[in-house]
Amino acid sequence: MELLLHFERELLGDPMASQKETVSALLEKLHDQVNEQELFSNDIRISLQNVKTSVYGSNSESAVEDLGKLLEILRPLHIQELKRLVEKTKEAAELIRDKEIILLIGGTGAGKSTTIQFLTGCEMKNVPKEVAPGRYLDHITAVKVPNYPGLKDVISNPEVRSETRYITPVTIPLKDIFGPGETGNIILCDAPGFGDTGGPEVNIANGVGITEALKGCKSVKILALSSFKALGDKAQGIQELAHILINMIANIEDRLDTMHYAFTKYPLKTDINAYILNIKEQMVDKDPSLRSDSAFVAVLKDMIEKTHEKQEKIDPIQGDRKPFIRTLLRGEGITCPEDAFRFSMSPNTQKFIANEAQRYEINIRCAAKRKNIDLVKYYFDILKVLKELTKEGFAKDAYEKSVRFMSENIEELCSVVKEKFNRAFESQDGLREGDVQEYKIFVEYIQGIQKPLGGHLESRLVSPTALIQNIHTEIQKRRQDLGGKDLSSSVVEIYLGNLKMLKKSFPELELEYRKNCKDFEERFDALVKSADEPILANEFSQAAEIILVIYKSSQVLKVHLSEKVEDKYRDTFVLLLKHLNSFSEKAEPILDKIRLNDDNVKTLNEYMNILRSAKETSTLQDRFSTYAEMLKNGTGTSPNNFRNLNEIYSDFIEKIVKYFDQINIRIKELFEKNGDYALEQIEKLVSDMDTIRKIPEIEGKTSGTYYRTVENVRGYMQQLQKDAEQLLVDMDKKSGSINYSNLARSLSRLKNAEWINRVSPGAYETLMRRITEELIENAQKLEEQLKRLDFHLRHPDNVALAQDIIEKVESMRILERSVPDLE
């Protein structure tokens, strides 16, 4: 059509029609459309070649002609013209509604238009008319036409070609025919010829429109016209006219009184009655098939009977219209036209419609295969018009088969698309962008066909809502499958990723995405909460497992739940750090005491066991490493003084070691201040050291300090031993009674250091044994000296010596409490 319009404009001198690029593009487009619709018949190929030759030969007239011929092949039925003619018929129907009319019926060329012109009083003349260069035909034409509504649309043609394309009523006041004394009107209706040469559009509109128009009339009189030129060698014209009446009027045998017959272009001397009688006797009576057609025989007998009484030969030029009009006015009409008239269509038109319906059905399939919905709609619209107009089985069947095919085709395509999408949605790899786009394109395709095809497929047409519902269904199925999965699972990550990708292409899924995010957030909150109990219960393996799941889950969910999930992960870690650091904090008031009792040390040991357990839990160490890496990368908020497990553990040990070192310092201060008098006080401090050293980690950390302290105590004791030995030496040199009180005090102090055996086994016994041995040795020595003295009078000086020895021994009694062996 575009190419044809282009060349028609070019013939009219339109400057916009001279662009060669436009012509080439349109010709290529035409070729593509023919290929797309798979129109590969030989006639089309030849016609296309002729078009190309005309187009590229710059012959606009030939191009228009060849394009017109191609258009007739490609589009035998001009649906717009058909609808226009039907609309025109509807307009005429309104003009004759509830009116009494006279309908002229006859084949094409029967002279219906010319007869109406004659009956309306047009001045008629026989005028030669050129029908081709140098070729003329005599044609009776109206040279003076009264101004009656509709009469200007009544046009006659010298060739056997109809000019009337739709029913045309012409209203004539009777006073214009019979004089001023007459009232009322006569309405003559011109109709296209049955089997019209104006094209299938006219034949279909004629068959449908006239029937529907007549049903609204008050009454209808039939004026059947037969042309002498259409008689044929076997009187086919009469037979054709009879069958037109039979096909158009139901139970025609009962309505023959409403029939009027007139004959056009017959020679004046022709005996029409004899002619029709001869047809009956020579053809009908001798032909069993014709003889058995009672309706046909009845119409033929009616023609014979009425032409026997009077033969109405129409002479447009010399004839008098008045007698015939009076005959028409006196005649009866069909008073219930809605029951009498029925749809009538010639066999050729029926065959044409059947062929076209089949072709449109095939074209719908081809267009559907290429998803050319505009073309599908175009052919559906045509089929629907044919179905509604003709009510013929072939058009209805083709339409319903096409509807069924199209709905099944779309449903099948929909099933394939849904199945492919569902497979991708359920896959371990998740949806790809291409999967979503493909589904979206199909949804848009279904959305796009709702308006053009909705009026045809109606409830059979797949709704875009069904495709969106399919996504919802798949989401719910996957959501149920995820009920027992960890939030850190890859399937959760894929599932939420799928939803996020889908809602970008399908905004109606935004609410579904948010709902799922909320559900997973609640599950995440419950997971975070579940870490509190094992952390506070010091179940570090279990806590580490939960923290790992929280971390992995936060990495999965942060894309969908913002940074809040990482904050909650950090909060869990802060809780863990706070809990572990709390042991150092709780230890501080204990370590602030001057001395620790067993319960205090037991508590510290419990704290140490907890921190040791945390440090030795490798999975928890891994969690600390991960968290430290987050802090290093700046993706975590560092709590104040963040320390790892080793640092927390070491810090706790250092606090106890510091307390231990303070005991050592107090011991030194006591020795420095009180000397050996400090031994008794030091015993308690060393005992505190021993108690603290029961904590395994502290024992190793304080070994050096502890044993140096012990050595210091032993040093003081050894010094006491030396002092005692020196006293003995000094006392041995003195005479008479000796004051052993200093030595006794020293020994008493040494006695108070008996506890040293706990930290240095045997140290006290060794020291005391040596001092005891020396004292005993010294006593025994005095005893021996006393024994060796000669108390004879010749040695009077020995008495003084003995007295001196006895005094020394007696003075040693003060030492018996410290050294029982001296008794």
C-alpha positions in Angstrom: 0.0 0.0 0.0 2.8 2.4 0.9 4.6 1.7 -2.4 1.3 2.1 -4.4 0.6 5.4 -2.6 4.1 6.6 -3.4 3.7 6.1 -7.2 0.2 7.5 -7.2 1.6 10.7 -5.6 4.4 10.7 -8.2 1.7 10.6 -10.9 0.1 13.6 -9.3 3.4 15.5 -9.3 4.1 15.3 -5.5 7.8 16.3 -5.0 8.0 14.1 -1.9 7.5 11.0 -4.1 10.7 11.4 -6.1 13.2 10.0 -3.6 14.8 6.8 -4.9 16.0 5.8 -1.5 12.4 5.7 -0.4 11.3 3.5 -3.3 14.2 1.0 -2.7 13.4 0.8 1.0 9.7 0.3 0.3 10.3 -2.3 -2.3 12.7 -4.2 0.1 10.1 -3.9 2.8 7.4 -5.3 0.5 9.7 -8.2 -0.4 10.4 -8.9 3.3 6.7 -8.8 4.2 5.9 -11.3 1.4 8.6 -13.7 2.7 7.6 -13.2 6.3 4.0 -14.2 5.4 5.3 -17.1 3.3 3.4 -16.0 0.2 5.3 -18.0 -2.3 2.8 -18.8 -5.0 3.8 -18.6 -8.7 1.4 -15.7 -9.4 2.9 -13.7 -6.6 6.5 -14.3 -7.7 5.5 -13.2 -11.3 3.6 -10.2 -10.0 6.5 -9.1 -7.8 8.9 -9.4 -10.7 6.6 -7.2 -12.8 6.5 -4.6 -10.0 10.3 -4.6 -9.8 10.6 -4.1 -13.5 8.1 -1.2 -13.5 9.7 0.4 -10.4 13.3 0.2 -11.6 12.2 1.2 -15.1 10.8 4.5 -13.7 7.5 3.8 -15.3 5.0 5.2 -12.7 1.9 4.2 -14.6 3.0 0.6 -15.0 4.1 0.6 -11.4 0.7 1.7 -10.2 -1.0 -0.9 -12.5 1.3 -3.8 -11.5 1.1 -2.9 -7.8 -2.7 -2.8 -8.1 -2.6 -6.3 -9.6 -0.2 -7.6 -6.9 -2.5 -6.1 -4.2 -5.5 -8.0 -5.7 -3.5 -11.2 -5.4 -2.2 -10.5 -1.9 -5.5 -9.0 -0.6 -8.4 -10.5 -2.6 -10.8 -9.3 0.0 -10.7 -5.6 0.9 -12.0 -5.8 4.4 -12.2 -2.0 4.9 -14.3 -1.7 1.8 -16.5 -4.6 2.9 -17.1 -2.9 6.3 -17.7 0.4 4.5 -20.3 -1.2 2.3 -22.0 -2.9 5.2 -22.1 0.5 7.0 -23.7 2.0 4.0 -26.2 -0.8 3.9 -27.0 -0.1 7.6 -27.5 3.6 6.8 -29.9 2.6 4.0 -31.6 0.2 6.4 -32.4 3.1 8.7 -33.9 5.0 5.8 -36.3 2.2 5.0 -37.0 1.0 8.5 -40.8 0.5 9.0 -41.4 1.6 5.4 -43.1 -0.1 2.5 -40.6 -0.6 -0.3 -40.2 -2.1 -3.7 -37.0 -4.1 -4.1 -35.5 -4.6 -7.5 -33.8 -8.0 -7.8 -31.8 -9.3 -10.7 -28.4 -10.4 -11.8 -25.6 -8.0 -12.7 -26.6 -6.2 -16.0 -30.3 -6.9 -15.6 -30.9 -3.1 -15.8 -32.0 -2.4 -12.1 -30.4 1.0 -12.0 -31.7 2.0 -15.4 -35.2 0.8 -14.5 -35.2 2.9 -11.3 -34.0 5.9 -13.3 -36.9 5.3 -15.7 -39.5 4.8 -12.9 -38.3 8.0 -11.1 -39.0 10.0 -14.2 -35.5 10.6 -15.5 -35.2 11.7 -19.1 -33.5 8.8 -20.8 -31.6 8.7 -24.1 -29.5 6.2 -26.0 -26.0 7.6 -25.9 -22.9 6.0 -27.4 -20.3 5.7 -24.6 -16.6 5.0 -25.2 -15.6 2.0 -23.2 -12.1 1.7 -24.7 -10.1 3.8 -27.2 -12.1 3.8 -30.4 -14.7 1.4 -29.0 -18.3 2.5 -28.2 -21.3 0.9 -26.8 -24.9 2.2 -27.0 -26.0 3.0 -23.5 -29.4 4.3 -22.3 -28.4 6.9 -19.8 -30.3 9.6 -17.8 -29.7 13.0 -19.2 -32.1 14.8 -16.8 -32.4 13.6 -13.2 -35.0 14.7 -10.7 -33.7 15.8 -7.3 -34.8 12.8 -5.3 -32.8 11.7 -2.3 -30.6 8.8 -3.2 -31.2 9.0 -7.0 -27.8 10.6 -7.7 -26.2 7.4 -6.2 -28.1 5.2 -8.8 -25.6 4.9 -11.7 -25.9 2.6 -14.7 -23.1 1.2 -16.9 -23.1 0.1 -20.5 -20.9 -2.9 -19.7 -22.0 -5.9 -17.7 -20.4 -4.4 -14.7 -22.3 -3.2 -11.6 -22.1 0.4 -10.5 -24.4 -0.2 -7.5 -22.3 -1.3 -4.5 -24.9 -1.2 -1.8 -28.7 -1.0 -1.4 -29.8 2.5 -2.4 -33.4 3.6 -1.6 -35.0 6.3 -3.7 -38.2 8.0 -2.4 -40.6 9.4 -5.1 -43.6 11.5 -4.1 -46.7 10.0 -5.9 -47.8 13.5 -6.8 -44.8 13.8 -9.1 -46.0 10.8 -10.9 -49.8 11.0 -11.0 -50.4 14.7 -10.3 -51.2 16.9 -7.3 -54.1 14.8 -6.2 -52.0 11.9 -5.1 -50.4 11.6 -1.7 -47.8 9.4 -0.2 -44.6 8.1 -1.7 -43.2 5.1 -3.5 -39.8 3.8 -2.4 -37.7 2.0 -4.9 -34.6 0.2 -3.7 -31.7 -0.4 -6.1 -29.4 -3.3 -5.0 -26.2 -4.7 -6.3 -26.6 -7.6 -8.7 -26.4 -11.0 -7.1 -23.2 -12.6 -8.4 -22.0 -9.0 -8.8 -18.9 -8.2 -10.7 -17.9 -5.4 -8.3 -15.8 -7.8 -6.3 -16.3 -10.2 -3.3 -16.7 -7.2 -1.0 -19.9 -6.2 -2.8 -21.2 -9.8 -3.0 -20.7 -10.4 0.8 -22.1 -7.0 1.7 -24.9 -7.5 -0.7 -25.9 -10.9 0.7 -25.6 -9.7 4.3 -26.7 -6.1 4.1 -29.8 -6.4 2.0 -31.2 -9.3 4.0 -30.7 -7.4 7.3 -32.0 -4.1 5.8 -35.2 -5.8 4.5 -36.0 -7.3 7.9 -36.6 -3.9 9.3 -39.2 -2.8 6.6 -42.9 -2.7 7.1 -43.5 -4.6 3.9 -41.4 -5.6 0.8 -42.6 -6.0 -2.8 -40.3 -7.8 -5.1 -39.6 -6.6 -8.7 -37.6 -9.3 -10.4 -35.8 -8.2 -13.5 -34.6 -10.3 -16.3 -32.4 -9.0 -19.1 -32.7 -10.4 -22.7 -28.9 -10.1 -23.0 -28.4 -12.4 -20.0 -30.8 -15.1 -21.2 -28.1 -17.4 -22.6 -28.5 -20.2 -25.1 -30.1 -22.4 -22.4 -32.1 -19.7 -20.7 -29.6 -19.5 -17.9 -30.7 -16.0 -17.1 -34.2 -17.1 -16.2 -32.9 -20.0 -14.1 -30.4 -17.7 -12.3 -33.2 -15.2 -11.5 -35.4 -17.9 -10.2 -32.7 -19.3 -7.9 -31.8 -15.8 -6.7 -35.4 -15.5 -5.5 -35.5 -19.0 -4.0 -32.3 -18.5 -2.1 -33.3 -15.1 -0.8 -36.9 -15.8 0.3 -37.9 -18.6 2.6 -40.9 -20.6 1.6 -41.2 -18.7 -1.6 -44.1 -20.8 -2.8 -46.2 -19.1 -0.2 -45.1 -15.6 -1.1 -45.4 -15.6 -4.9 -48.3 -13.1 -4.7 -45.7 -10.4 -3.7 -43.6 -11.1 -6.9 -43.6 -8.8 -9.9 -41.7 -9.6 -13.0 -40.3 -7.1 -15.5 -38.0 -7.7 -18.5 -35.4 -5.4 -19.9 -33.7 -5.1 -23.2 -36.2 -7.6 -24.8 -37.3 -7.0 -28.4 -40.8 -5.7 -28.5 -42.1 -8.6 -30.5 -40.6 -11.3 -28.2 -43.3 -13.4 -26.5 -41.8 -13.8 -23.1 -44.5 -16.1 -21.8 -43.9 -18.5 -24.7 -40.2 -18.3 -24.1 -40.6 -19.2 -20.4 -43.1 -21.9 -21.1 -40.7 -23.4 -23.6 -38.0 -23.5 -20.9 -40.3 -25.4 -18.6 -41.5 -27.9 -21.3 -38.2 -28.5 -23.0 -35.8 -28.3 -20.1 -37.4 -28.5 -16.7 -40.0 -31.2 -17.5 -37.4 -33.4 -19.1 -34.8 -33.0 -16.4 -35.6 -35.0 -13.2 -33.3 -32.9 -11.0 -34.9 -29.7 -12.1 -38.4 -31.2 -12.0 -37.8 -32.3 -8.4 -36.9 -28.8 -7.3 -40.4 -27.8 -6.3 -39.5 -24.2 -5.4 -37.9 -23.6 -8.7 -40.9 -25.1 -10.5 -43.2 -23.0 -8.5 -41.4 -19.7 -9.4 -41.2 -20.7 -13.0 -45.0 -21.5 -13.1 -45.6 -18.1 -11.4 -43.6 -16.4 -14.1 -45.6 -18.2 -16.8 -48.9 -17.3 -15.2 -48.1 -13.7 -14.7 -46.5 -13.1 -18.1 -49.6 -14.8 -19.7 -51.7 -12.0 -18.3 -49.3 -9.2 -18.9 -45.7 -8.9 -20.0 -43.9 -5.9 -18.4 -41.3 -4.9 -20.8 -39.3 -1.9 -19.6 -38.7 0.7 -22.4 -36.8 3.5 -20.6 -36.9 5.8 -23.6 -40.4 5.4 -25.0 -42.2 3.7 -22.2 -44.8 5.0 -19.8 -43.9 4.4 -16.2 -47.4 5.2 -14.7 -49.2 2.0 -15.5 -46.5 -0.2 -14.2 -46.1 1.9 -11.1 -49.9 1.5 -10.4 -49.5 -2.2 -10.8 -46.7 -2.2 -8.3 -48.7 -0.1 -5.9 -51.7 -2.4 -6.1 -49.7 -5.5 -5.5 -49.3 -7.2 -2.1 -46.0 -7.0 -0.2 -44.3 -9.4 2.2 -45.5 -8.1 5.6 -43.2 -10.0 7.9 -39.9 -9.5 6.1 -37.9 -10.6 9.2 -39.3 -14.1 8.7 -39.2 -14.2 4.9 -35.7 -13.0 4.0 -32.7 -15.0 4.6 -29.0 -14.7 4.0 -28.2 -15.4 0.3 -24.9 -15.8 -1.3 -23.8 -17.1 -4.6 -21.8 -20.4 -4.8 -18.8 -18.5 -6.2 -18.8 -16.1 -3.2 -19.2 -19.0 -0.8 -16.2 -20.7 -2.4 -14.3 -17.4 -2.3 -15.0 -17.0 1.4 -14.0 -20.6 2.2 -10.7 -20.1 0.3 -10.1 -16.8 2.0 -10.9 -18.2 5.5 -8.5 -21.0 4.9 -5.8 -18.6 3.7 -6.3 -16.3 6.7 -6.1 -19.3 9.0 -2.7 -20.2 7.4 -1.5 -16.6 7.5 -2.4 -16.4 11.3 -0.2 -19.5 11.9 2.7 -18.0 9.9 2.4 -14.7 11.6 2.2 -16.4 15.0 5.3 -18.3 14.3 7.2 -15.1 13.8 5.3 -13.4 16.7 4.0 -10.7 14.3 1.0 -9.8 16.5 -0.1 -6.9 14.3 -0.4 -9.3 11.4 -2.1 -11.9 13.5 -4.6 -9.3 14.7 -5.1 -8.1 11.1 -6.1 -11.6 9.9 -8.1 -12.3 13.0 -10.1 -9.1 12.5 -10.8 -10.1 8.9 -11.9 -13.6 9.9 -14.1 -12.2 12.7 -15.8 -9.8 10.3 -16.4 -12.6 7.8 -17.7 -14.8 10.6 -20.1 -12.2 12.0 -21.3 -11.1 8.5 -21.7 -14.4 6.8 -22.5 -16.7 9.7 -21.2 -19.3 7.3 -19.7 -22.5 8.7 -16.3 -22.2 6.9 -15.6 -18.6 8.2 -16.8 -19.6 11.7 -14.8 -22.8 11.7 -11.7 -21.1 10.4 -12.0 -18.4 13.1 -12.6 -20.8 15.9 -9.7 -23.1 14.8 -7.5 -20.0 14.6 -8.5 -18.9 18.1 -7.9 -22.4 19.4 -4.5 -22.6 17.6 -3.4 -19.2 18.8 -4.4 -19.9 22.4 -2.7 -23.3 22.4 0.3 -21.8 20.7 0.6 -19.1 23.3 -0.1 -21.5 26.2 2.6 -23.9 24.8 5.1 -21.0 24.4 4.1 -19.9 27.9 4.8 -23.3 29.3 8.2 -23.5 27.7 9.2 -20.1 28.9 7.9 -20.8 32.5 9.6 -24.2 32.6 12.9 -22.7 31.4 12.6 -19.9 33.9 11.7 -22.2 36.8 14.6 -24.4 36.0 17.0 -21.5 36.1 15.3 -20.2 39.3 15.9 -23.6 41.0 19.4 -24.1 39.7 22.4 -23.9 42.0 23.9 -21.2 39.9 20.9 -18.9 40.3 19.3 -16.7 37.7 21.3 -14.9 35.1 20.5 -11.5 33.8 19.7 -13.1 30.5 17.1 -15.5 32.1 15.3 -12.5 33.7 15.4 -10.5 30.5 14.0 -13.4 28.5 11.2 -13.8 30.9 10.5 -10.1 31.0 10.4 -9.9 27.2 7.9 -12.7 27.2 5.8 -11.0 29.8 5.9 -7.8 27.8 4.9 -9.9 24.7 1.9 -11.3 26.6 1.1 -7.8 27.8 1.4 -6.5 24.2 -1.0 -9.1 22.8 -3.8 -8.5 25.4 -5.3 -5.6 23.6 -5.0 -6.8 20.0 -5.9 -10.4 20.7 -8.1 -10.1 23.8 -11.2 -9.5 21.8 -10.6 -12.7 19.9 -9.1 -15.2 22.4 -10.9 -13.7 25.4 -10.6 -16.0 28.4 -8.3 -18.4 26.4 -5.7 -15.7 26.3 -2.9 -16.2 28.9 -2.8 -13.2 31.3 0.5 -11.5 32.2 -0.7 -11.9 35.8 -0.4 -15.6 35.4 3.3 -15.2 34.5 3.9 -13.0 37.5 2.0 -15.4 39.7 4.3 -18.1 38.4 7.2 -16.2 39.8 5.4 -15.8 43.2 4.7 -19.5 43.2 8.4 -20.4 42.5 9.4 -17.9 45.2 7.1 -19.6 47.8 8.4 -23.1 46.8 12.0 -22.0 47.2 11.2 -20.2 50.4 9.7 -23.3 51.9 12.8 -25.3 50.9 15.0 -22.7 52.7 13.2 -23.2 56.0 15.9 -25.6 57.3 18.9 -24.0 55.6 21.5 -21.9 57.4 21.4 -18.2 56.6 25.0 -18.5 55.5 24.1 -21.2 52.9 24.8 -20.4 49.3 21.2 -21.3 48.4 20.0 -18.4 50.6 22.4 -16.1 48.9 21.3 -17.3 45.5 17.6 -17.0 46.5 17.9 -13.4 47.7 20.1 -12.5 44.7 17.4 -13.9 42.4 14.7 -11.8 44.1 16.8 -8.7 43.9 17.4 -9.2 40.3 13.7 -10.0 39.6 12.4 -6.9 41.3 14.5 -4.7 39.1 12.7 -6.0 36.1 9.3 -6.6 37.8 8.5 -3.7 40.2 5.4 -5.7 41.4 7.9 -8.0 43.2 9.3 -5.2 45.3 6.9 -6.0 48.2 7.7 -9.7 48.0 11.4 -8.9 48.1 11.0 -6.7 51.2 8.9 -9.3 52.9 11.6 -11.9 52.4 14.3 -9.5 53.6 12.3 -8.9 56.7 11.8 -12.6 57.3 15.5 -13.3 56.9 16.3 -10.3 59.1 14.2 -11.8 61.9 16.0 -15.1 61.4 19.3 -13.3 61.5 18.3 -11.5 64.7 17.4 -14.9 66.3 20.7 -16.3 65.2 22.6 -13.4 66.8 20.6 -13.8 70.0 21.4 -17.5 70.1 25.1 -16.6 70.5 24.5 -14.9 73.9 23.9 -18.1 75.9 27.0 -20.1 74.9 29.2 -17.0 75.2 28.0 -16.3 78.8 28.2 -20.0 79.6 31.8 -20.1 78.3 30.9 -22.7 75.7 33.4 -21.3 73.4 33.4 -24.1 70.7 29.6 -23.7 70.3 29.9 -19.9 70.5 32.6 -19.9 67.8 30.4 -22.0 65.5 27.5 -19.6 65.9 29.7 -16.6 65.4 31.1 -18.1 62.2 27.5 -18.6 60.9 26.7 -15.1 62.0 29.7 -13.7 60.1 29.0 -15.8 56.9 25.3 -14.9 57.1 26.1 -11.2 57.5 28.2 -11.4 54.3 25.2 -13.0 52.5 22.6 -10.6 53.9 24.4 -7.3 53.9 23.7 -6.8 50.2 20.0 -7.0 51.0 19.7 -5.8 54.6 22.3 -2.9 54.4 25.1 -2.6 56.9 22.9 -3.4 59.9 23.7 -7.0 59.7 27.5 -6.4 60.0 26.7 -4.1 62.9 24.9 -6.9 64.6 27.8 -9.2 63.9 30.2 -6.7 65.5 27.8 -6.4 68.5 28.1 -10.1 69.0 31.8 -9.9 68.9 31.8 -6.9 71.3 29.7 -9.0 73.7 32.3 -11.8 73.5 35.2 -9.3 74.1 33.3 -7.7 77.0 32.7 -11.1 78.5 36.3 -12.2 78.3 37.6 -8.8 79.5 35.2 -9.0 82.4 37.4 -11.6 84.1 40.3 -9.2 84.3 38.0 -6.6 85.6 36.5 -8.9 88.2 40.0 -10.0 89.2 41.1 -6.4 90.1 39.3 -6.1 93.4 40.6 -9.5 94.4 44.2 -8.5 93.5 43.8 -5.3 95.4 43.7 -7.3 98.7 46.9 -7.5 100.8 46.5 -11.3 101.2 44.6 -13.9 99.2 42.6 -16.7 100.8 41.9 -20.0 99.1 38.6 -18.9 97.7 40.2 -15.9 96.1 42.8 -18.0 94.5 40.2 -20.5 93.5 38.2 -17.8 91.8 41.3 -16.5 90.0 42.1 -20.1 88.9 38.5 -20.4 87.5 39.0 -17.2 85.6 42.2 -18.5 84.3 40.7 -21.8 83.2 38.0 -19.9 81.3 40.4 -17.7 79.5 42.7 -20.7 78.8 39.7 -22.6 77.4 38.9 -19.6 75.1 42.5 -19.3 74.0 42.9 -23.0 73.3 39.6 -23.1 71.2 41.1 -22.9 67.7 37.8 -22.1 66.1 37.4 -19.1 68.4 41.0 -18.0 67.5 39.9 -18.1 63.9 36.9 -15.9 64.6 39.2 -13.4 66.3 41.5 -13.5 63.3 38.6 -12.8 60.9 37.4 -9.9 63.1 40.9 -8.5 63.3 41.1 -8.6 59.5 37.8 -6.7 59.3 39.2 -4.0 61.6 42.3 -3.9 59.5 40.4 -3.4 56.3 38.2 -0.7 57.9 35.0 -2.7 57.6 34.5 -3.0 61.3 34.2 -0.6 64.2 36.9 -1.3 66.7 35.7 -1.4 70.3 37.9 0.4 72.8 41.2 -1.4 73.4 40.5 -4.4 71.2 42.7 -7.3 72.1 42.9 -10.8 70.8 42.5 -13.9 72.9 46.3 -14.2 73.5 46.4 -10.6 74.7 43.4 -11.0 77.0 44.9 -14.2 78.4 48.3 -12.7 78.8 47.0 -9.6 80.4 45.2 -11.6 83.0 48.3 -13.5 83.8 50.3 -10.3 84.0 48.0 -8.9 86.6 48.5 -12.0 88.8 52.2 -12.0 88.2 52.2 -8.3 89.1 50.5 -9.1 92.4 53.0 -11.9 93.0 55.9 -9.5 92.3 54.4 -7.1 94.9 54.6 -9.9 97.5 58.2 -10.4 96.6 58.8 -6.7 97.1 57.1 -6.8 100.5 59.4 -9.7 101.5 62.5 -7.7 100.5 61.2 -4.7 102.5 60.6 -6.9 105.6 64.1 -8.3 105.4 65.6 -4.9 104.9 63.6 -3.5 107.8 63.6 -6.3 110.3 66.3 -8.7 109.2 66.0 -12.2 110.6 63.1 -11.0 112.8 61.0 -10.9 109.6 61.1 -14.7 109.1 57.8 -15.3 110.8 56.0 -12.6 108.7 57.7 -13.8 105.6 56.3 -17.2 106.1 52.8 -15.9 105.5 53.9 -14.1 102.3 55.7 -17.1 101.0 52.6 -19.1 101.8 50.6 -16.6 99.7 53.1 -17.1 96.9 52.7 -20.9 97.1 48.9 -20.5 96.9 49.1 -18.3 93.9 51.6 -20.6 92.2 49.0 -23.4 92.3 47.6 -21.7 89.1 49.6 -23.5 86.4 50.3 -20.4 84.2 51.5 -18.5 87.3 53.8 -21.2 88.5 55.9 -21.0 85.3 55.8 -17.2 85.1 56.9 -16.7 88.8 59.5 -19.5 89.1 62.5 -17.2 89.0 61.1 -14.7 91.4 59.8 -17.4 93.7 63.1 -19.3 94.0 65.1 -16.1 94.3 62.9 -15.3 97.3 63.5 -18.7 98.8 67.2 -18.3 98.3 67.1 -15.0 100.0 65.3 -16.6 103.0 67.9 -19.4 103.1 70.6 -16.7 102.9 69.2 -15.0 106.0 69.1 -18.4 107.8 72.6 -19.2 106.8 73.6 -15.9 108.1 72.0 -16.8 111.4 74.0 -20.0 111.4 77.2 -18.1 110.9 76.2 -15.7 113.7 75.5 -18.6 116.0 78.8 -20.3 115.2 80.7 -17.0 115.8 79.0 -16.6 119.1 80.1 -20.1 120.1 83.7 -19.2 119.1 83.5 -16.0 121.0 82.0 -17.7 124.0 84.5 -20.4 124.0 87.2 -17.8 124.6 85.5 -16.3 127.6 85.7 -17.6 131.1 83.1 -18.1 133.7 79.4 -17.8 133.1 78.5 -16.9 129.5 75.3 -15.1 128.4 73.7 -17.3 125.7 70.6 -15.1 125.4 71.6 -13.6 122.1 72.2 -17.1 120.7 69.0 -18.3 122.2 67.1 -15.6 120.5 68.8 -16.3 117.2 67.9 -20.0 117.6 64.4 -19.1 118.5 64.1 -17.0 115.3 65.6 -19.9 113.3 63.0 -22.1 115.0 60.3 -19.9 113.5 61.8 -20.5 110.0 60.9 -24.1 110.1 58.4 -23.4 107.4 61.3 -23.1 104.9 61.2 -26.8 104.5 58.0 -26.4 102.5 59.7 -24.4 99.8 63.2 -25.8 100.3 62.9 -29.3 101.8 65.6 -30.1 104.4 67.0 -26.6 104.5 65.8 -26.0 108.1 66.8 -29.4 109.4 70.3 -29.1 107.9 70.8 -25.8 109.4 69.5 -26.7 112.8 71.5 -30.0 112.7 74.7 -28.2 112.1 74.0 -25.7 114.9 72.9 -28.5 117.2 76.0 -30.6 116.4 78.2 -27.6 117.1 76.5 -26.9 120.4 76.6 -30.5 121.5 80.2 -30.7 120.4 80.9 -27.6 122.5 79.0 -29.0 125.5 80.8 -32.3 125.1 84.1 -30.5 124.9 83.3 -28.7 128.2 82.4 -32.0 129.7 85.6 -33.6 128.6 87.6 -30.6 129.9 85.8 -31.0 133.3 86.5 -34.7 133.4 90.2 -34.2 132.6 90.7 -31.8 135.5 92.7 -33.1 138.5 91.0 -32.0 141.7 93.9 -33.1 144.0 95.1 -30.6 146.4 98.2 -30.3 144.4 96.1 -28.7 141.7 94.0 -26.2 143.5 93.7 -24.0 140.4 91.6 -26.6 138.7 88.8 -25.9 141.0 88.4 -22.5 139.5 88.7 -24.0 136.1 86.0 -26.5 137.0 83.9 -23.7 138.3 84.3 -21.8 135.0 83.3 -24.9 133.0 80.3 -25.6 135.1 79.1 -22.1 134.8 79.5 -22.3 131.0 77.5 -25.5 130.9 74.9 -24.1 133.2 74.5 -21.0 131.1 73.8 -23.2 128.1 70.5 -24.4 129.7 68.8 -21.4 128.0 69.4 -23.2 124.7 67.7 -26.4 125.6 64.3 -25.1 124.4 65.7 -24.5 121.0 68.1 -27.6 121.0 66.4 -30.3 123.1 69.4 -32.6 122.5 71.4 -30.4 124.9 69.4 -31.7 128.0 
